[in-house]
């Protein structure tokens, strides 16, 4: 085993490099660029949607508008240890959607039971919406008109034609 010896000259240089510089001697850090600030401001973590059919609650009220937040790594991992998912892997999307839907109409506690009682059309819509916002970062889709074959873009977040 080799030993290292440190001379005081080398140690002084290291300590001088670690010492804080007086405020007058410090150069001011450059201000963040406006483009950088704009990128921070434009990060959307929650997206509004409108279900094609709507969720019907126990009182018969239809809930169509809602919001979904971006998923975290924990959201993606948590269903893997859920017993319902272990018994039936198809249940994964139900658990995952129930974690990221923050609101559905007046319902703020969206749990797996709510997603279970949704129409299949709405669940399929939410699965696609989830994939879009978490992988692509937006809610727009390129579509082609079946009649005129014209291509255009639509927003899947639920806006109706003619609404602003």
C-alpha positions, 0 to 999 in steps of 0.5 A, spaced: 500 500 500 502 506 498 502 512 502 501 519 499 504 525 502 501 532 501 505 538 502 503 545 505 504 548 498 499 544 494 494 544 500 494 551 500 492 552 493 486 547 494 484 551 500 484 557 496 480 554 490 475 552 495 474 559 499 468 563 497 470 569 493 468 576 496 462 579 493 465 585 490 470 580 486 465 575 483 462 576 476 455 577 476 452 571 473 449 572 466 441 573 466 437 567 464 436 568 456 428 569 455 428 563 450 430 559 457 424 562 461 419 561 455 421 554 455 420 553 463 413 557 462 410 553 456 411 546 460 404 544 461 403 538 466 395 538 465 391 537 459 383 538 459 379 533 455 372 531 453 370 524 453 366 522 446 360 519 450 361 521 458 361 517 464 354 516 468 355 517 475 350 513 480 345 519 480 345 519 472 349 525 471 353 525 465 361 527 466 364 529 459 370 534 461 376 532 465 383 533 466 389 529 466 396 530 468 402 528 466 405 521 468 411 520 473 415 514 473 412 512 480 405 512 476 408 507 471 411 503 476 405 503 482 400 498 477 406 493 477 405 491 484 397 492 484 394 485 485 389 486 481 394 488 475 398 481 477 391 477 476 389 481 470 394 484 466 389 488 462 387 492 468 393 496 468 390 501 464 385 502 469 389 503 475 394 507 471 388 512 468 385 512 475 392 515 477 393 521 472 386 523 471 385 529 476 378 531 475 372 528 471 366 533 471 365 535 478 368 528 480 375 530 483 376 523 486 377 519 480 379 512 482 379 505 479 372 504 480 370 510 476 374 508 470 371 501 470 364 504 469 366 508 463 364 506 456 369 502 452 369 508 447 371 513 453 377 508 456 380 507 449 380 515 448 383 516 454 388 511 453 390 514 446 390 521 450 395 518 455 399 516 450 399 522 446 401 527 452 406 523 455 410 521 449 409 526 444 407 532 449 401 535 445 394 533 444 394 534 436 393 529 431 394 529 423 387 526 420 385 525 413 378 527 411 375 520 408 371 524 403 375 529 400 382 526 402 384 533 405 389 533 411 389 537 417 390 537 424 385 536 430 386 537 437 384 531 441 383 535 448 375 536 446 374 542 443 368 543 438 369 545 431 367 553 431 368 554 439 374 558 441 
